Amino acid sequence: MTTRPARLGWARAATGTLLLGVVCGACTATPTPPPAVPPPAPTSASASSGVPGATVAPRPSGPVTGTPIPSAPTVPAGRPGQPRGAVPAPVSSGDPDAVAAAFAGTTFTYDTAIDRSPFDAQVRSAVYATAQFATQLRRPLVQGGGAEWTALAAHHGYTTVALTPNVDDGRPPDQLRAAARSFTPAVTGHGDGGWVQLWDSQTMYVFLTRTGAQALWQVDRVSFGSAQ
């Protein structure tokens, strides 16, 4: 893994909302099937084809059969539990820094003893999200977590997360009902026999919202960029 200073791009992050189910960059969300194409209008046997003396053959009246396209299987969910790499700490929902950090840390804290994929950490992070965003976070994915997750699972491992807050002049100022934070999570895998692996870094932009001055902050959306 190569560690590089984060180069922030708030303007791009603000318009590049992450489509979730995918917090994990190695996962993909359930694909949306293409819209159905309406069949052509039926043509009578006597309709002209445009060629003298020729007619258009009638369409069959029975159902048209074909081979259905199977959908991709979704990743099965893990089981409830506390990840080994988690650092339990009270989170003040009135503090946008605390909520954003808790969301980011939870998102990348995996434990193969209880998790089947990074999707399970994504589900755990939903407790810090708005109802609408939490629904997206809990939407099942169609594949696992890529090479890093595969290596972690092979070593029966778990991850720890160290967050570096990013401060940039381009970050939007806090408002009554909106705030934004950015982190570069340093994710480290730990496994059997002292195995340790540093994961690639990426900048995480966290956008928060609340309904009023006394309301609790919740994560409304996130976006990712390379740490380069």
Secondary structure, DSSP 8 states (H G I E B T S, - for coil): ---------HHHHHH----SS--STT--B---------------TTSB-SSTT-B-----SS---------------------TT-------TT-HHHHHHHHHHHHT--BTTT-SSTHHHHHHHGGGB-HHHHHHHTS-BSS--HHHHHHHHHTT-EEEEEEEE---TTS----SSEEEEEEEEEEEEEEGGGEEEE---EEEEEEEE-SSTTS--EEEEEEEEE--
